[in-house]
Amino acid sequence: GWEMCIRDSAAAAPGLPVTDALWVAEDGAVAGTQEPERIRAEAADEPTGRRIRASEPQYMELLDFLWEEAAALDRHDHMAWKTMLDPQIRYVMPVCITRRRGTGELFATEAVHFDEDYHSLSFRIRRIEETLAWAMDPAPRARRFVTTIRAWETDEEGVFDVTSSLLLHRTAEDDFRTDVITALRIDKIRDIGDGGYLLLSRKIIADQSTIGTHNLAMFL
């Protein structure tokens, strides 16, 4: 396999700037500054369906769903949040890698902070609710600000592409220091009828390449 690392240009590949990231195989072969095609980073492509405008009732229902989700998580009502998840959910946070301009790539797909499904999320919720998870006892104070919400129709009836910007601010115990995470969220949301919606997938792309928090024991 290949891995990305920073090497001294004089030792690894003469002529390359020392700030370049090199893709290096297990046998020491250098692929250069471009990631091999086999494991190229996935781009955060713009959805291609019809854009749902803010003046449309459908948009307001999706907006309300995201606000209700944020409110449930802010008050630590994890069981209520669980009811908002589709049983087929995929919940993933890739590790961001800084890229040069023009590559069109924002994050790597092989390394992730977490990649979860309904069962693993249910286990996390149960651990928080039924045991003394040290990172959540006492519960931190967190506030989620969800904005820049855009929505599109998809080829699958009743499923919508929704992107949003997240600002999470968290404090713990009496510590004056705060955790701040900003991220792009790329969601698929399913309309289950009668005004109900479920989160079908979420990809969280943090703006920080290095997450400066003590842990990621919270839902984004």
PEBEL-V462400 format. One record per residue. N is the residue number from 1. RES is the residue in one small letter. PSI is psi in whole degrees, 0 to 359 (none if undefined). BURIAL is 1 if it has 9 or more other ideal C-beta (glycine too) atoms within 8 Angstrom, else 0. Layout:
n:N res:RES psi:PSI burial:BURIAL
n:N res:RES psi:PSI burial:BURIAL
//
This chain:
n:1 res:g psi:172 burial:0
n:2 res:w psi:152 burial:1
n:3 res:e psi:151 burial:0
n:4 res:m psi:133 burial:1
n:5 res:c psi:164 burial:0
n:6 res:i psi:125 burial:0
n:7 res:r psi:154 burial:1
n:8 res:d psi:125 burial:0
n:9 res:s psi:328 burial:1
n:10 res:a psi:328 burial:0
n:11 res:a psi:327 burial:0
n:12 res:a psi:310 burial:1
n:13 res:a psi:91 burial:1
n:14 res:p psi:139 burial:0
n:15 res:g psi:343 burial:0
n:16 res:l psi:142 burial:1
n:17 res:p psi:150 burial:0
n:18 res:v psi:342 burial:0
n:19 res:t psi:356 burial:0
n:20 res:d psi:143 burial:1
n:21 res:a psi:130 burial:0
n:22 res:l psi:141 burial:1
n:23 res:w psi:120 burial:1
n:24 res:v psi:133 burial:1
n:25 res:a psi:168 burial:1
n:26 res:e psi:331 burial:0
n:27 res:d psi:6 burial:0
n:28 res:g psi:356 burial:0
n:29 res:a psi:138 burial:0
n:30 res:v psi:125 burial:1
n:31 res:a psi:349 burial:1
n:32 res:g psi:196 burial:0
n:33 res:t psi:352 burial:0
n:34 res:q psi:134 burial:0
n:35 res:e psi:137 burial:1
n:36 res:p psi:145 burial:1
n:37 res:e psi:328 burial:0
n:38 res:r psi:329 burial:0
n:39 res:i psi:38 burial:1
n:40 res:r psi:147 burial:0
n:41 res:a psi:144 burial:1
n:42 res:e psi:131 burial:0
n:43 res:a psi:148 burial:0
n:44 res:a psi:79 burial:1
n:45 res:d psi:148 burial:0
n:46 res:e psi:134 burial:0
n:47 res:p psi:150 burial:0
n:48 res:t psi:355 burial:0
n:49 res:g psi:179 burial:1
n:50 res:r psi:131 burial:0
n:51 res:r psi:133 burial:0
n:52 res:i psi:117 burial:1
n:53 res:r psi:158 burial:0
n:54 res:a psi:341 burial:0
n:55 res:s psi:353 burial:0
n:56 res:e psi:142 burial:0
n:57 res:p psi:324 burial:0
n:58 res:q psi:320 burial:1
n:59 res:y psi:316 burial:1
n:60 res:m psi:326 burial:1
n:61 res:e psi:318 burial:1
n:62 res:l psi:319 burial:1
n:63 res:l psi:315 burial:1
n:64 res:d psi:321 burial:0
n:65 res:f psi:314 burial:1
n:66 res:l psi:323 burial:1
n:67 res:w psi:320 burial:1
n:68 res:e psi:322 burial:1
n:69 res:e psi:312 burial:1
n:70 res:a psi:320 burial:1
n:71 res:a psi:320 burial:0
n:72 res:a psi:318 burial:1
n:73 res:l psi:323 burial:1
n:74 res:d psi:326 burial:1
n:75 res:r psi:11 burial:0
n:76 res:h psi:31 burial:0
n:77 res:d psi:74 burial:0
n:78 res:h psi:331 burial:1
n:79 res:m psi:323 burial:0
n:80 res:a psi:320 burial:0
n:81 res:w psi:322 burial:1
n:82 res:k psi:324 burial:1
n:83 res:t psi:347 burial:0
n:84 res:m psi:0 burial:1
n:85 res:l psi:137 burial:1
n:86 res:d psi:141 burial:1
n:87 res:p psi:341 burial:0
n:88 res:q psi:16 burial:0
n:89 res:i psi:144 burial:1
n:90 res:r psi:130 burial:1
n:91 res:y psi:106 burial:1
n:92 res:v psi:145 burial:1
n:93 res:m psi:99 burial:1
n:94 res:p psi:157 burial:1
n:95 res:v psi:125 burial:1
n:96 res:c psi:141 burial:1
n:97 res:i psi:129 burial:1
n:98 res:t psi:129 burial:0
n:99 res:r psi:157 burial:0
n:100 res:r psi:155 burial:0
n:101 res:r psi:144 burial:0
n:102 res:g psi:350 burial:0
n:103 res:t psi:336 burial:0
n:104 res:g psi:15 burial:0
n:105 res:e psi:134 burial:1
n:106 res:l psi:333 burial:0
n:107 res:f psi:161 burial:1
n:108 res:a psi:149 burial:1
n:109 res:t psi:342 burial:1
n:110 res:e psi:332 burial:0
n:111 res:a psi:132 burial:0
n:112 res:v psi:151 burial:1
n:113 res:h psi:320 burial:0
n:114 res:f psi:154 burial:0
n:115 res:d psi:101 burial:0
n:116 res:e psi:161 burial:1
n:117 res:d psi:189 burial:0
n:118 res:y psi:321 burial:1
n:119 res:h psi:318 burial:0
n:120 res:s psi:324 burial:0
n:121 res:l psi:320 burial:1
n:122 res:s psi:321 burial:1
n:123 res:f psi:318 burial:0
n:124 res:r psi:317 burial:1
n:125 res:i psi:317 burial:1
n:126 res:r psi:320 burial:1
n:127 res:r psi:320 burial:1
n:128 res:i psi:317 burial:1
n:129 res:e psi:325 burial:0
n:130 res:e psi:348 burial:0
n:131 res:t psi:173 burial:0
n:132 res:l psi:73 burial:0
n:133 res:a psi:118 burial:1
n:134 res:w psi:326 burial:0
n:135 res:a psi:347 burial:0
n:136 res:m psi:16 burial:0
n:137 res:d psi:108 burial:0
n:138 res:p psi:157 burial:0
n:139 res:a psi:134 burial:0
n:140 res:p psi:159 burial:1
n:141 res:r psi:121 burial:0
n:142 res:a psi:149 burial:1
n:143 res:r psi:129 burial:0
n:144 res:r psi:127 burial:1
n:145 res:f psi:116 burial:1
n:146 res:v psi:124 burial:1
n:147 res:t psi:183 burial:0
n:148 res:t psi:50 burial:0
n:149 res:i psi:126 burial:1
n:150 res:r psi:149 burial:0
n:151 res:a psi:149 burial:1
n:152 res:w psi:151 burial:1
n:153 res:e psi:158 burial:0
n:154 res:t psi:176 burial:1
n:155 res:d psi:341 burial:0
n:156 res:e psi:122 burial:0
n:157 res:e psi:132 burial:0
n:158 res:g psi:4 burial:0
n:159 res:v psi:134 burial:1
n:160 res:f psi:141 burial:1
n:161 res:d psi:129 burial:1
n:162 res:v psi:128 burial:1
n:163 res:t psi:148 burial:1
n:164 res:s psi:159 burial:1
n:165 res:s psi:136 burial:1
n:166 res:l psi:133 burial:1
n:167 res:l psi:117 burial:1
n:168 res:l psi:128 burial:1
n:169 res:h psi:126 burial:1
n:170 res:r psi:138 burial:1
n:171 res:t psi:156 burial:1
n:172 res:a psi:136 burial:1
n:173 res:e psi:229 burial:0
n:174 res:d psi:18 burial:0
n:175 res:d psi:131 burial:0
n:176 res:f psi:343 burial:0
n:177 res:r psi:150 burial:0
n:178 res:t psi:151 burial:0
n:179 res:d psi:134 burial:1
n:180 res:v psi:127 burial:1
n:181 res:i psi:131 burial:1
n:182 res:t psi:144 burial:1
n:183 res:a psi:157 burial:1
n:184 res:l psi:132 burial:1
n:185 res:r psi:128 burial:1
n:186 res:i psi:109 burial:1
n:187 res:d psi:156 burial:1
n:188 res:k psi:128 burial:1
n:189 res:i psi:132 burial:1
n:190 res:r psi:131 burial:1
n:191 res:d psi:118 burial:1
n:192 res:i psi:10 burial:0
n:193 res:g psi:162 burial:0
n:194 res:d psi:33 burial:0
n:195 res:g psi:8 burial:0
n:196 res:g psi:148 burial:0
n:197 res:y psi:153 burial:1
n:198 res:l psi:145 burial:1
n:199 res:l psi:114 burial:1
n:200 res:l psi:325 burial:1
n:201 res:s psi:153 burial:1
n:202 res:r psi:128 burial:1
n:203 res:k psi:123 burial:1
n:204 res:i psi:117 burial:1
n:205 res:i psi:100 burial:1
n:206 res:a psi:148 burial:1
n:207 res:d psi:341 burial:0
n:208 res:q psi:133 burial:1
n:209 res:s psi:333 burial:0
n:210 res:t psi:117 burial:0
n:211 res:i psi:119 burial:0
n:212 res:g psi:41 burial:0
n:213 res:t psi:160 burial:0
n:214 res:h psi:329 burial:0
n:215 res:n psi:172 burial:0
n:216 res:l psi:39 burial:0
n:217 res:a psi:53 burial:0
n:218 res:m psi:161 burial:1
n:219 res:f psi:135 burial:0
n:220 res:l psi:none burial:1
//
